[in-house]
Amino acid sequence: MAETGPKEPTVVPLKRHPCPMCGRPAVARFRPFCSRRCADLDLGHWLNEDYRVPSDEEFDPEEEPPEGGEEA
């Protein structure tokens, strides 16, 4: 008869993924990047608004900003 008591949790190692910026192996300290340089490059892309979510809506500069948005 099989035991039905509590089992030890199974630890599954995470898959190793390459650095999204340069493709080298990721380093735990800078994960998911391989270095501070690649992490900073990615941050720069975010700050420059290089990453965007595609949308079918067109921008209308005369439209009022959403509630809680920035005011000029």
Secondary structure, 3 states (H helix, E strand, C coil): CCCCCCCCCCCCCCCCCECCCCCCECCHHHCCCCCHHHHHHHHHHHHCCCCCCCCCCCCCCCCCCCCCCCCC
